[in-house]
Structure formats: C-alpha cells, structure tokens
Amino acid sequence: MKEKRNTILIVDDEPQIRKMLDLFLTESGFKVIECETGKQAVRMTASIKPDLILLDLGLPDIEGKEALETFRQWTNAPVIVVTARPEEEEAVELLDAGADDYVTKPFNVEVLLARVRAALRKAAIKEVGDSEIKNGPIKIDLVRHEVFYGDNLVSLTPKEYDLLRLFITNRGKMLTHRNILKDVWGSAHTDNVQYLRVYIGQLRNKLGAYGDVSELIVSESGIGYRMEVLND
C-alpha cells in the first residue's frame, strides 16, 4: 500500500526554524506545510486539516495561546507547542487550553520527532479507542495506515484509505455527500459529488478483489453513502 503521509503544520515566524523543521520532518516521511502568523495558521487549520500542529508561541500577530484556543474550535489534531518560555505555570495553562505536549527552544530534533510520533499514535488510538478498527473481514491498522481484507494486504491510495477509514469509523451510519467530501477532501470540495463516485468505485473494486463487497457500501440517491455493518 502507498503509505499515507501525515500532514504537519509548522507555525513559526522564524524562517530558519521553519526550514530546519521542514527538512527534518520531510526526510522523516511527513508532509509539511508552513506559515508564520497565528491568523494564517487558523485559516490553514480549518482548510487543510493537518494531522498535527507545531506551534510557536512568539507569533507576530496574536499570542500562541489565542491561536491554540481557536484551533480547538476547528480540530482535535494534536498540538505541540514549541516555546522558549518553559515556565511551569505557562506550560500548565497551555495544556489546559488544549495543547498535547510542548518542547522548549533550543530543542533536539530527534526528541521532537519522538514527541510528534507519540502524539500521532495517541491521536490514532483515541479516534476509536484502539489502534485498529474492523468491519467484518476488513481491518485498518490506524498506526501503520495498513488495510487488510482477511489476511490480504489491500493497496490503497492515501485518499482511498481516508475514505475507507471514515466509512468504517461510521459504519451503519448514512453519511451525506457533503460531509464525506468535507472530511476527506476539505471544505473546498463539498460539491464534487462525481469525484466522490469515482473514488467509491475504486474502493469497491480494490476490496472486491478479495471478497464480495457488492452490498458493503450502499448509496442513497441525492443523499450519500452508508457502510453496512458486517459480521466478523
């Protein structure tokens, strides 16, 4: 399977810090997006839906804590605060405001990477209460981003993986076209229903190579799709 790359948003007004983090995290297999102000970060968090945010507190427009509190209106993605101000009281305030962890400048990049991976793993487990989700013979390893039909590893693109994960997490529930498109592709694509049909077809074909999935993902015209609950 083509592995899904977690997206990390770096929010820091120091170009050299952003460049260093970008290079290191990209080499470590992540997709990296950068911005330098809190207001930019708020907009990007709502639009690109990063898997994790690295947030500097010393931003030029708004306080990092204000940005953090605004993030939490849009996303549950882990936020790791990167700060040169390690006072204990402030650290507690940040964690209470929704931060998942913090590192102090100057920091060791290997330590930061370990914190990033730990936060992503925790988020994956927290999403459904376990590191795996299943529906009948279909299983998703949320940490490794692997999909199995029985004992067979299914090769999916990142978007196909995201789509299947959404369906299994919400199995038995009717999901509207708009909600599926928003969750998987972002708010700019909520009207691309034909685009969604193409991906549903691809997902059915790939899973169908290993078993009968003709009744797995059912559609209701003009409304959306539902993944039926399968017996183990």
VEXTIBA-437953 format. One record per residue (C-alpha): residue number from 1; x, y, z; residue in three letters. Coordinates in pm, 1 decimal, padded with zeros to 6 digits. Example, Ala and Ser with C-alpha at 12.3 -4.5 7.8 and 13.67 -1.06 7.14 Angstrom:
BEGIN
<r><i>1</i><c1>01230.0</c1><c2>-00450.0</c2><c3>00780.0</c3><aa>Ala</aa></r>
<r><i>2</i><c1>01367.0</c1><c2>-00106.0</c2><c3>00714.0</c3><aa>Ser</aa></r>
END
This chain:
BEGIN
<r><i>1</i><c1>00000.0</c1><c2>00000.0</c2><c3>00000.0</c3><aa>Met</aa></r>
<r><i>2</i><c1>00112.4</c1><c2>00350.7</c2><c3>-00071.3</c3><aa>Lys</aa></r>
<r><i>3</i><c1>00158.5</c1><c2>00486.9</c2><c3>00280.6</c3><aa>Glu</aa></r>
<r><i>4</i><c1>-00043.2</c1><c2>00787.5</c2><c3>00386.8</c3><aa>Lys</aa></r>
<r><i>5</i><c1>00181.6</c1><c2>01075.6</c2><c3>00487.6</c3><aa>Arg</aa></r>
<r><i>6</i><c1>00070.9</c1><c2>01260.6</c2><c3>00796.8</c3><aa>Asn</aa></r>
<r><i>7</i><c1>00047.0</c1><c2>01635.4</c2><c3>00739.5</c3><aa>Thr</aa></r>
<r><i>8</i><c1>00222.9</c1><c2>01860.3</c2><c3>00989.6</c3><aa>Ile</aa></r>
<r><i>9</i><c1>00157.3</c1><c2>02234.5</c2><c3>01004.9</c3><aa>Leu</aa></r>
<r><i>10</i><c1>00455.4</c1><c2>02437.5</c2><c3>01131.1</c3><aa>Ile</aa></r>
<r><i>11</i><c1>00357.5</c1><c2>02773.9</c2><c3>01279.5</c3><aa>Val</aa></r>
<r><i>12</i><c1>00669.0</c1><c2>02984.4</c2><c3>01345.4</c3><aa>Asp</aa></r>
<r><i>13</i><c1>00777.8</c1><c2>03333.5</c2><c3>01243.8</c3><aa>Asp</aa></r>
<r><i>14</i><c1>01147.4</c1><c2>03238.2</c2><c3>01225.4</c3><aa>Glu</aa></r>
<r><i>15</i><c1>01232.6</c1><c2>03126.9</c2><c3>00867.4</c3><aa>Pro</aa></r>
<r><i>16</i><c1>01540.5</c1><c2>02933.2</c2><c3>00975.2</c3><aa>Gln</aa></r>
<r><i>17</i><c1>01340.3</c1><c2>02731.3</c2><c3>01228.0</c3><aa>Ile</aa></r>
<r><i>18</i><c1>01071.5</c1><c2>02654.1</c2><c3>00969.9</c3><aa>Arg</aa></r>
<r><i>19</i><c1>01330.9</c1><c2>02550.0</c2><c3>00713.7</c3><aa>Lys</aa></r>
<r><i>20</i><c1>01512.9</c1><c2>02324.1</c2><c3>00957.6</c3><aa>Met</aa></r>
<r><i>21</i><c1>01191.7</c1><c2>02158.0</c2><c3>01074.7</c3><aa>Leu</aa></r>
<r><i>22</i><c1>01063.9</c1><c2>02124.5</c2><c3>00718.1</c3><aa>Asp</aa></r>
<r><i>23</i><c1>01378.3</c1><c2>01944.6</c2><c3>00602.2</c3><aa>Leu</aa></r>
<r><i>24</i><c1>01393.3</c1><c2>01714.2</c2><c3>00903.2</c3><aa>Phe</aa></r>
<r><i>25</i><c1>01025.5</c1><c2>01622.1</c2><c3>00907.5</c3><aa>Leu</aa></r>
<r><i>26</i><c1>01009.2</c1><c2>01574.8</c2><c3>00529.6</c3><aa>Thr</aa></r>
<r><i>27</i><c1>01306.6</c1><c2>01338.5</c2><c3>00547.9</c3><aa>Glu</aa></r>
<r><i>28</i><c1>01122.5</c1><c2>01153.7</c2><c3>00825.8</c3><aa>Ser</aa></r>
<r><i>29</i><c1>00828.0</c1><c2>01085.3</c2><c3>00595.6</c3><aa>Gly</aa></r>
<r><i>30</i><c1>00586.9</c1><c2>01365.6</c2><c3>00680.0</c3><aa>Phe</aa></r>
<r><i>31</i><c1>00414.2</c1><c2>01615.9</c2><c3>00456.7</c3><aa>Lys</aa></r>
<r><i>32</i><c1>00496.6</c1><c2>01964.8</c2><c3>00584.9</c3><aa>Val</aa></r>
<r><i>33</i><c1>00309.6</c1><c2>02292.1</c2><c3>00546.7</c3><aa>Ile</aa></r>
<r><i>34</i><c1>00440.9</c1><c2>02618.7</c2><c3>00689.1</c3><aa>Glu</aa></r>
<r><i>35</i><c1>00302.4</c1><c2>02952.8</c2><c3>00799.3</c3><aa>Cys</aa></r>
<r><i>36</i><c1>00439.9</c1><c2>03241.0</c2><c3>01004.8</c3><aa>Glu</aa></r>
<r><i>37</i><c1>00141.5</c1><c2>03405.2</c2><c3>01175.9</c3><aa>Thr</aa></r>
<r><i>38</i><c1>-00135.6</c1><c2>03291.3</c2><c3>01403.8</c3><aa>Gly</aa></r>
<r><i>39</i><c1>-00411.5</c1><c2>03415.9</c2><c3>01174.7</c3><aa>Lys</aa></r>
<r><i>40</i><c1>-00265.6</c1><c2>03225.7</c2><c3>00880.3</c3><aa>Gln</aa></r>
<r><i>41</i><c1>-00245.3</c1><c2>02917.2</c2><c3>01098.9</c3><aa>Ala</aa></r>
<r><i>42</i><c1>-00611.3</c1><c2>02942.4</c2><c3>01198.9</c3><aa>Val</aa></r>
<r><i>43</i><c1>-00718.9</c1><c2>02965.0</c2><c3>00834.0</c3><aa>Arg</aa></r>
<r><i>44</i><c1>-00494.6</c1><c2>02677.3</c2><c3>00728.2</c3><aa>Met</aa></r>
<r><i>45</i><c1>-00605.7</c1><c2>02457.8</c2><c3>01016.0</c3><aa>Thr</aa></r>
<r><i>46</i><c1>-00966.0</c1><c2>02495.2</c2><c3>00902.4</c3><aa>Ala</aa></r>
<r><i>47</i><c1>-00888.5</c1><c2>02435.4</c2><c3>00534.1</c3><aa>Ser</aa></r>
<r><i>48</i><c1>-00614.0</c1><c2>02170.1</c2><c3>00516.9</c3><aa>Ile</aa></r>
<r><i>49</i><c1>-00696.8</c1><c2>01979.7</c2><c3>00836.9</c3><aa>Lys</aa></r>
<r><i>50</i><c1>-00340.3</c1><c2>01890.8</c2><c3>00943.8</c3><aa>Pro</aa></r>
<r><i>51</i><c1>-00275.8</c1><c2>01574.7</c2><c3>01142.6</c3><aa>Asp</aa></r>
<r><i>52</i><c1>-00053.8</c1><c2>01763.4</c2><c3>01386.7</c3><aa>Leu</aa></r>
<r><i>53</i><c1>00043.1</c1><c2>02125.2</c2><c3>01454.2</c3><aa>Ile</aa></r>
<r><i>54</i><c1>00379.7</c1><c2>02253.4</c2><c3>01577.7</c3><aa>Leu</aa></r>
<r><i>55</i><c1>00301.2</c1><c2>02591.6</c2><c3>01732.1</c3><aa>Leu</aa></r>
<r><i>56</i><c1>00549.5</c1><c2>02860.1</c2><c3>01831.8</c3><aa>Asp</aa></r>
<r><i>57</i><c1>00418.6</c1><c2>03097.2</c2><c3>02099.1</c3><aa>Leu</aa></r>
<r><i>58</i><c1>00605.6</c1><c2>03410.5</c2><c3>01994.1</c3><aa>Gly</aa></r>
<r><i>59</i><c1>00396.2</c1><c2>03497.7</c2><c3>01688.4</c3><aa>Leu</aa></r>
<r><i>60</i><c1>00392.8</c1><c2>03849.0</c2><c3>01539.3</c3><aa>Pro</aa></r>
<r><i>61</i><c1>00015.2</c1><c2>03899.1</c2><c3>01527.7</c3><aa>Asp</aa></r>
<r><i>62</i><c1>-00164.7</c1><c2>03703.4</c2><c3>01800.6</c3><aa>Ile</aa></r>
<r><i>63</i><c1>-00048.2</c1><c2>03514.6</c2><c3>02105.6</c3><aa>Glu</aa></r>
<r><i>64</i><c1>00018.2</c1><c2>03147.5</c2><c3>02056.0</c3><aa>Gly</aa></r>
<r><i>65</i><c1>-00228.0</c1><c2>03064.0</c2><c3>02332.4</c3><aa>Lys</aa></r>
<r><i>66</i><c1>-00502.5</c1><c2>03255.0</c2><c3>02148.9</c3><aa>Glu</aa></r>
<r><i>67</i><c1>-00421.3</c1><c2>03064.9</c2><c3>01830.3</c3><aa>Ala</aa></r>
<r><i>68</i><c1>-00431.7</c1><c2>02738.1</c2><c3>02024.2</c3><aa>Leu</aa></r>
<r><i>69</i><c1>-00773.9</c1><c2>02814.4</c2><c3>02169.8</c3><aa>Glu</aa></r>
<r><i>70</i><c1>-00900.6</c1><c2>02899.3</c2><c3>01819.9</c3><aa>Thr</aa></r>
<r><i>71</i><c1>-00756.2</c1><c2>02574.9</c2><c3>01676.4</c3><aa>Phe</aa></r>
<r><i>72</i><c1>-00964.5</c1><c2>02380.4</c2><c3>01922.2</c3><aa>Arg</aa></r>
<r><i>73</i><c1>-01279.8</c1><c2>02522.6</c2><c3>01766.9</c3><aa>Gln</aa></r>
<r><i>74</i><c1>-01182.1</c1><c2>02358.4</c2><c3>01437.9</c3><aa>Trp</aa></r>
<r><i>75</i><c1>-00976.2</c1><c2>02049.4</c2><c3>01508.5</c3><aa>Thr</aa></r>
<r><i>76</i><c1>-00880.3</c1><c2>01781.1</c2><c3>01758.6</c3><aa>Asn</aa></r>
<r><i>77</i><c1>-00542.9</c1><c2>01730.5</c2><c3>01589.8</c3><aa>Ala</aa></r>
<r><i>78</i><c1>-00251.1</c1><c2>01714.3</c2><c3>01834.4</c3><aa>Pro</aa></r>
<r><i>79</i><c1>-00079.5</c1><c2>02046.9</c2><c3>01902.8</c3><aa>Val</aa></r>
<r><i>80</i><c1>00281.2</c1><c2>02050.5</c2><c3>02022.8</c3><aa>Ile</aa></r>
<r><i>81</i><c1>00388.7</c1><c2>02391.0</c2><c3>02148.3</c3><aa>Val</aa></r>
<r><i>82</i><c1>00744.8</c1><c2>02495.4</c2><c3>02068.1</c3><aa>Val</aa></r>
<r><i>83</i><c1>00850.0</c1><c2>02767.4</c2><c3>02309.0</c3><aa>Thr</aa></r>
<r><i>84</i><c1>01148.6</c1><c2>02946.4</c2><c3>02457.3</c3><aa>Ala</aa></r>
<r><i>85</i><c1>00939.8</c1><c2>03015.6</c2><c3>02767.7</c3><aa>Arg</aa></r>
<r><i>86</i><c1>00930.0</c1><c2>02694.2</c2><c3>02970.2</c3><aa>Pro</aa></r>
<r><i>87</i><c1>00777.5</c1><c2>02833.3</c2><c3>03290.1</c3><aa>Glu</aa></r>
<r><i>88</i><c1>00578.2</c1><c2>02563.2</c2><c3>03462.1</c3><aa>Glu</aa></r>
<r><i>89</i><c1>00268.3</c1><c2>02778.4</c2><c3>03513.4</c3><aa>Glu</aa></r>
<r><i>90</i><c1>00252.1</c1><c2>02868.9</c2><c3>03147.9</c3><aa>Glu</aa></r>
<r><i>91</i><c1>00301.4</c1><c2>02507.5</c2><c3>03046.1</c3><aa>Ala</aa></r>
<r><i>92</i><c1>00002.6</c1><c2>02407.0</c2><c3>03259.3</c3><aa>Val</aa></r>
<r><i>93</i><c1>-00208.3</c1><c2>02685.4</c2><c3>03106.3</c3><aa>Glu</aa></r>
<r><i>94</i><c1>-00118.6</c1><c2>02569.8</c2><c3>02755.8</c3><aa>Leu</aa></r>
<r><i>95</i><c1>-00202.5</c1><c2>02208.6</c2><c3>02829.3</c3><aa>Leu</aa></r>
<r><i>96</i><c1>-00531.2</c1><c2>02316.7</c2><c3>02985.5</c3><aa>Asp</aa></r>
<r><i>97</i><c1>-00602.1</c1><c2>02526.3</c2><c3>02675.5</c3><aa>Ala</aa></r>
<r><i>98</i><c1>-00570.7</c1><c2>02218.8</c2><c3>02454.7</c3><aa>Gly</aa></r>
<r><i>99</i><c1>-00201.2</c1><c2>02160.5</c2><c3>02383.4</c3><aa>Ala</aa></r>
<r><i>100</i><c1>-00095.7</c1><c2>01795.5</c2><c3>02377.7</c3><aa>Asp</aa></r>
<r><i>101</i><c1>00271.6</c1><c2>01849.8</c2><c3>02456.2</c3><aa>Asp</aa></r>
<r><i>102</i><c1>00546.4</c1><c2>02111.3</c2><c3>02449.6</c3><aa>Tyr</aa></r>
<r><i>103</i><c1>00918.0</c1><c2>02133.6</c2><c3>02378.4</c3><aa>Val</aa></r>
<r><i>104</i><c1>01148.7</c1><c2>02419.6</c2><c3>02465.8</c3><aa>Thr</aa></r>
<r><i>105</i><c1>01391.9</c1><c2>02600.6</c2><c3>02238.8</c3><aa>Lys</aa></r>
<r><i>106</i><c1>01663.0</c1><c2>02512.2</c2><c3>02166.0</c3><aa>Pro</aa></r>
<r><i>107</i><c1>01541.1</c1><c2>02157.2</c2><c3>02111.0</c3><aa>Phe</aa></r>
<r><i>108</i><c1>01686.6</c1><c2>01828.9</c2><c3>01993.4</c3><aa>Asn</aa></r>
<r><i>109</i><c1>01519.2</c1><c2>01734.4</c2><c3>01664.3</c3><aa>Val</aa></r>
<r><i>110</i><c1>01524.2</c1><c2>01363.8</c2><c3>01749.7</c3><aa>Glu</aa></r>
<r><i>111</i><c1>01340.8</c1><c2>01435.0</c2><c3>02074.1</c3><aa>Val</aa></r>
<r><i>112</i><c1>01089.6</c1><c2>01647.5</c2><c3>01884.3</c3><aa>Leu</aa></r>
<r><i>113</i><c1>01038.5</c1><c2>01368.1</c2><c3>01631.5</c3><aa>Leu</aa></r>
<r><i>114</i><c1>00971.5</c1><c2>01121.7</c2><c3>01914.0</c3><aa>Ala</aa></r>
<r><i>115</i><c1>00713.1</c1><c2>01362.5</c2><c3>02059.8</c3><aa>Arg</aa></r>
<r><i>116</i><c1>00549.6</c1><c2>01401.5</c2><c3>01717.5</c3><aa>Val</aa></r>
<r><i>117</i><c1>00522.9</c1><c2>01026.8</c2><c3>01662.8</c3><aa>Arg</aa></r>
<r><i>118</i><c1>00390.7</c1><c2>00969.7</c2><c3>02014.0</c3><aa>Ala</aa></r>
<r><i>119</i><c1>00124.3</c1><c2>01238.1</c2><c3>01969.4</c3><aa>Ala</aa></r>
<r><i>120</i><c1>00014.2</c1><c2>01096.3</c2><c3>01632.6</c3><aa>Leu</aa></r>
<r><i>121</i><c1>-00005.6</c1><c2>00745.0</c2><c3>01773.2</c3><aa>Arg</aa></r>
<r><i>122</i><c1>-00211.7</c1><c2>00865.7</c2><c3>02069.4</c3><aa>Lys</aa></r>
<r><i>123</i><c1>-00446.0</c1><c2>01053.7</c2><c3>01835.3</c3><aa>Ala</aa></r>
<r><i>124</i><c1>-00496.5</c1><c2>00744.7</c2><c3>01618.5</c3><aa>Ala</aa></r>
<r><i>125</i><c1>-00582.3</c1><c2>00530.5</c2><c3>01919.0</c3><aa>Ile</aa></r>
<r><i>126</i><c1>-00804.8</c1><c2>00799.7</c2><c3>02070.0</c3><aa>Lys</aa></r>
<r><i>127</i><c1>-01005.2</c1><c2>00829.3</c2><c3>01748.3</c3><aa>Glu</aa></r>
<r><i>128</i><c1>-01180.5</c1><c2>00498.8</c2><c3>01801.3</c3><aa>Val</aa></r>
<r><i>129</i><c1>-01042.1</c1><c2>00374.8</c2><c3>02132.2</c3><aa>Gly</aa></r>
<r><i>130</i><c1>-00793.8</c1><c2>00133.9</c2><c3>01974.8</c3><aa>Asp</aa></r>
<r><i>131</i><c1>-00513.2</c1><c2>00118.7</c2><c3>01721.7</c3><aa>Ser</aa></r>
<r><i>132</i><c1>-00726.1</c1><c2>-00099.7</c2><c3>01491.6</c3><aa>Glu</aa></r>
<r><i>133</i><c1>-01078.5</c1><c2>-00076.0</c2><c3>01356.3</c3><aa>Ile</aa></r>
<r><i>134</i><c1>-01268.1</c1><c2>-00361.2</c2><c3>01192.0</c3><aa>Lys</aa></r>
<r><i>135</i><c1>-01584.3</c1><c2>-00429.1</c2><c3>00998.4</c3><aa>Asn</aa></r>
<r><i>136</i><c1>-01624.6</c1><c2>-00797.2</c2><c3>00922.0</c3><aa>Gly</aa></r>
<r><i>137</i><c1>-01318.1</c1><c2>-00915.9</c2><c3>00728.2</c3><aa>Pro</aa></r>
<r><i>138</i><c1>-01189.2</c1><c2>-00560.9</c2><c3>00674.8</c3><aa>Ile</aa></r>
<r><i>139</i><c1>-00933.6</c1><c2>-00427.8</c2><c3>00922.4</c3><aa>Lys</aa></r>
<r><i>140</i><c1>-00745.4</c1><c2>-00096.5</c2><c3>00935.3</c3><aa>Ile</aa></r>
<r><i>141</i><c1>-00425.2</c1><c2>-00053.1</c2><c3>01133.7</c3><aa>Asp</aa></r>
<r><i>142</i><c1>-00450.4</c1><c2>00316.0</c2><c3>01226.5</c3><aa>Leu</aa></r>
<r><i>143</i><c1>-00086.4</c1><c2>00343.9</c2><c3>01329.6</c3><aa>Val</aa></r>
<r><i>144</i><c1>00069.9</c1><c2>00178.7</c2><c3>01024.6</c3><aa>Arg</aa></r>
<r><i>145</i><c1>-00200.4</c1><c2>00300.9</c2><c3>00784.0</c3><aa>His</aa></r>
<r><i>146</i><c1>-00248.2</c1><c2>-00052.4</c2><c3>00651.1</c3><aa>Glu</aa></r>
<r><i>147</i><c1>-00570.6</c1><c2>-00212.2</c2><c3>00530.2</c3><aa>Val</aa></r>
<r><i>148</i><c1>-00640.4</c1><c2>-00585.6</c2><c3>00530.6</c3><aa>Phe</aa></r>
<r><i>149</i><c1>-00921.3</c1><c2>-00793.7</c2><c3>00383.1</c3><aa>Tyr</aa></r>
<r><i>150</i><c1>-00886.5</c1><c2>-01112.1</c2><c3>00580.5</c3><aa>Gly</aa></r>
<r><i>151</i><c1>-00514.2</c1><c2>-01188.7</c2><c3>00561.1</c3><aa>Asp</aa></r>
<r><i>152</i><c1>-00467.8</c1><c2>-00990.1</c2><c3>00240.8</c3><aa>Asn</aa></r>
<r><i>153</i><c1>-00297.1</c1><c2>-00650.5</c2><c3>00246.4</c3><aa>Leu</aa></r>
<r><i>154</i><c1>-00501.5</c1><c2>-00413.9</c2><c3>00029.2</c3><aa>Val</aa></r>
<r><i>155</i><c1>-00312.9</c1><c2>-00148.6</c2><c3>-00166.9</c3><aa>Ser</aa></r>
<r><i>156</i><c1>-00495.0</c1><c2>00185.2</c2><c3>-00137.0</c3><aa>Leu</aa></r>
<r><i>157</i><c1>-00403.1</c1><c2>00542.3</c2><c3>-00219.4</c3><aa>Thr</aa></r>
<r><i>158</i><c1>-00398.8</c1><c2>00788.2</c2><c3>00073.9</c3><aa>Pro</aa></r>
<r><i>159</i><c1>-00740.9</c1><c2>00928.9</c2><c3>-00021.4</c3><aa>Lys</aa></r>
<r><i>160</i><c1>-00890.3</c1><c2>00582.0</c2><c3>-00061.2</c3><aa>Glu</aa></r>
<r><i>161</i><c1>-00751.7</c1><c2>00498.8</c2><c3>00282.3</c3><aa>Tyr</aa></r>
<r><i>162</i><c1>-00905.0</c1><c2>00813.6</c2><c3>00434.6</c3><aa>Asp</aa></r>
<r><i>163</i><c1>-01237.6</c1><c2>00733.0</c2><c3>00271.5</c3><aa>Leu</aa></r>
<r><i>164</i><c1>-01241.2</c1><c2>00375.2</c2><c3>00399.3</c3><aa>Leu</aa></r>
<r><i>165</i><c1>-01139.9</c1><c2>00487.6</c2><c3>00748.3</c3><aa>Arg</aa></r>
<r><i>166</i><c1>-01428.4</c1><c2>00736.2</c2><c3>00752.7</c3><aa>Leu</aa></r>
<r><i>167</i><c1>-01674.7</c1><c2>00466.5</c2><c3>00646.7</c3><aa>Phe</aa></r>
<r><i>168</i><c1>-01556.6</c1><c2>00207.0</c2><c3>00898.1</c3><aa>Ile</aa></r>
<r><i>169</i><c1>-01547.1</c1><c2>00458.5</c2><c3>01181.7</c3><aa>Thr</aa></r>
<r><i>170</i><c1>-01908.8</c1><c2>00548.1</c2><c3>01095.3</c3><aa>Asn</aa></r>
<r><i>171</i><c1>-02026.9</c1><c2>00202.6</c2><c3>00985.1</c3><aa>Arg</aa></r>
<r><i>172</i><c1>-02401.9</c1><c2>00170.0</c2><c3>00989.4</c3><aa>Gly</aa></r>
<r><i>173</i><c1>-02449.6</c1><c2>00546.6</c2><c3>00960.4</c3><aa>Lys</aa></r>
<r><i>174</i><c1>-02563.8</c1><c2>00733.4</c2><c3>00648.7</c3><aa>Met</aa></r>
<r><i>175</i><c1>-02302.8</c1><c2>00993.9</c2><c3>00554.8</c3><aa>Leu</aa></r>
<r><i>176</i><c1>-02403.3</c1><c2>01277.1</c2><c3>00323.8</c3><aa>Thr</aa></r>
<r><i>177</i><c1>-02203.2</c1><c2>01354.8</c2><c3>00010.8</c3><aa>His</aa></r>
<r><i>178</i><c1>-02114.6</c1><c2>01693.5</c2><c3>00155.7</c3><aa>Arg</aa></r>
<r><i>179</i><c1>-01987.3</c1><c2>01555.2</c2><c3>00485.9</c3><aa>Asn</aa></r>
<r><i>180</i><c1>-01779.0</c1><c2>01285.0</c2><c3>00317.4</c3><aa>Ile</aa></r>
<r><i>181</i><c1>-01621.6</c1><c2>01532.2</c2><c3>00076.6</c3><aa>Leu</aa></r>
<r><i>182</i><c1>-01551.6</c1><c2>01781.1</c2><c3>00354.9</c3><aa>Lys</aa></r>
<r><i>183</i><c1>-01398.3</c1><c2>01520.8</c2><c3>00585.8</c3><aa>Asp</aa></r>
<r><i>184</i><c1>-01178.2</c1><c2>01356.3</c2><c3>00322.1</c3><aa>Val</aa></r>
<r><i>185</i><c1>-01100.4</c1><c2>01634.4</c2><c3>00072.1</c3><aa>Trp</aa></r>
<r><i>186</i><c1>-01169.1</c1><c2>01955.4</c2><c3>00262.9</c3><aa>Gly</aa></r>
<r><i>187</i><c1>-01431.2</c1><c2>02229.8</c2><c3>00257.9</c3><aa>Ser</aa></r>
<r><i>188</i><c1>-01334.8</c1><c2>02348.8</c2><c3>-00092.9</c3><aa>Ala</aa></r>
<r><i>189</i><c1>-01457.3</c1><c2>02023.0</c2><c3>-00249.3</c3><aa>His</aa></r>
<r><i>190</i><c1>-01801.1</c1><c2>01974.7</c2><c3>-00094.1</c3><aa>Thr</aa></r>
<r><i>191</i><c1>-01982.9</c1><c2>01992.1</c2><c3>-00430.4</c3><aa>Asp</aa></r>
<r><i>192</i><c1>-01764.6</c1><c2>01739.2</c2><c3>-00617.0</c3><aa>Asn</aa></r>
<r><i>193</i><c1>-02013.3</c1><c2>01451.8</c2><c3>-00596.7</c3><aa>Val</aa></r>
<r><i>194</i><c1>-01897.5</c1><c2>01290.6</c2><c3>-00922.3</c3><aa>Gln</aa></r>
<r><i>195</i><c1>-01540.5</c1><c2>01295.1</c2><c3>-00788.1</c3><aa>Tyr</aa></r>
<r><i>196</i><c1>-01663.8</c1><c2>01105.4</c2><c3>-00483.3</c3><aa>Leu</aa></r>
<r><i>197</i><c1>-01842.7</c1><c2>00847.2</c2><c3>-00702.1</c3><aa>Arg</aa></r>
<r><i>198</i><c1>-01516.6</c1><c2>00772.7</c2><c3>-00881.3</c3><aa>Val</aa></r>
<r><i>199</i><c1>-01335.6</c1><c2>00706.0</c2><c3>-00552.1</c3><aa>Tyr</aa></r>
<r><i>200</i><c1>-01621.5</c1><c2>00493.1</c2><c3>-00419.2</c3><aa>Ile</aa></r>
<r><i>201</i><c1>-01595.4</c1><c2>00283.3</c2><c3>-00736.4</c3><aa>Gly</aa></r>
<r><i>202</i><c1>-01219.5</c1><c2>00245.4</c2><c3>-00695.3</c3><aa>Gln</aa></r>
<r><i>203</i><c1>-01257.4</c1><c2>00144.8</c2><c3>-00331.8</c3><aa>Leu</aa></r>
<r><i>204</i><c1>-01524.9</c1><c2>-00113.8</c2><c3>-00415.5</c3><aa>Arg</aa></r>
<r><i>205</i><c1>-01307.7</c1><c2>-00261.0</c2><c3>-00690.8</c3><aa>Asn</aa></r>
<r><i>206</i><c1>-00998.1</c1><c2>-00293.2</c2><c3>-00472.7</c3><aa>Lys</aa></r>
<r><i>207</i><c1>-01183.3</c1><c2>-00452.5</c2><c3>-00181.8</c3><aa>Leu</aa></r>
<r><i>208</i><c1>-01385.2</c1><c2>-00665.0</c2><c3>-00423.5</c3><aa>Gly</aa></r>
<r><i>209</i><c1>-01068.0</c1><c2>-00833.7</c2><c3>-00544.0</c3><aa>Ala</aa></r>
<r><i>210</i><c1>-01066.4</c1><c2>-01026.0</c2><c3>-00212.7</c3><aa>Tyr</aa></r>
<r><i>211</i><c1>-01435.4</c1><c2>-01090.4</c2><c3>-00145.8</c3><aa>Gly</aa></r>
<r><i>212</i><c1>-01795.1</c1><c2>-00994.9</c2><c3>-00216.4</c3><aa>Asp</aa></r>
<r><i>213</i><c1>-01845.0</c1><c2>-00627.2</c2><c3>-00134.0</c3><aa>Val</aa></r>
<r><i>214</i><c1>-02148.1</c1><c2>-00565.4</c2><c3>-00354.7</c3><aa>Ser</aa></r>
<r><i>215</i><c1>-02357.2</c1><c2>-00470.2</c2><c3>-00050.5</c3><aa>Glu</aa></r>
<r><i>216</i><c1>-02078.5</c1><c2>-00319.3</c2><c3>00158.9</c3><aa>Leu</aa></r>
<r><i>217</i><c1>-02110.1</c1><c2>00048.6</c2><c3>00067.8</c3><aa>Ile</aa></r>
<r><i>218</i><c1>-02466.5</c1><c2>00136.1</c2><c3>-00026.9</c3><aa>Val</aa></r>
<r><i>219</i><c1>-02581.3</c1><c2>00461.6</c2><c3>-00178.8</c3><aa>Ser</aa></r>
<r><i>220</i><c1>-02899.5</c1><c2>00661.7</c2><c3>-00140.2</c3><aa>Glu</aa></r>
<r><i>221</i><c1>-02961.6</c1><c2>00885.7</c2><c3>-00438.0</c3><aa>Ser</aa></r>
<r><i>222</i><c1>-02919.0</c1><c2>01253.3</c2><c3>-00362.4</c3><aa>Gly</aa></r>
<r><i>223</i><c1>-02815.0</c1><c2>01190.8</c2><c3>-00001.3</c3><aa>Ile</aa></r>
<r><i>224</i><c1>-02494.1</c1><c2>00994.0</c2><c3>00040.3</c3><aa>Gly</aa></r>
<r><i>225</i><c1>-02346.2</c1><c2>00656.0</c2><c3>00132.4</c3><aa>Tyr</aa></r>
<r><i>226</i><c1>-02354.6</c1><c2>00412.6</c2><c3>00420.4</c3><aa>Arg</aa></r>
<r><i>227</i><c1>-02119.6</c1><c2>00126.9</c2><c3>00504.5</c3><aa>Met</aa></r>
<r><i>228</i><c1>-02321.0</c1><c2>-00169.1</c2><c3>00623.4</c3><aa>Glu</aa></r>
<r><i>229</i><c1>-02216.2</c1><c2>-00341.4</c2><c3>00946.9</c3><aa>Val</aa></r>
<r><i>230</i><c1>-02064.5</c1><c2>-00679.8</c2><c3>00862.7</c3><aa>Leu</aa></r>
<r><i>231</i><c1>-02043.3</c1><c2>-00985.3</c2><c3>01084.6</c3><aa>Asn</aa></r>
<r><i>232</i><c1>-01699.2</c1><c2>-01097.5</c2><c3>01195.2</c3><aa>Asp</aa></r>
END
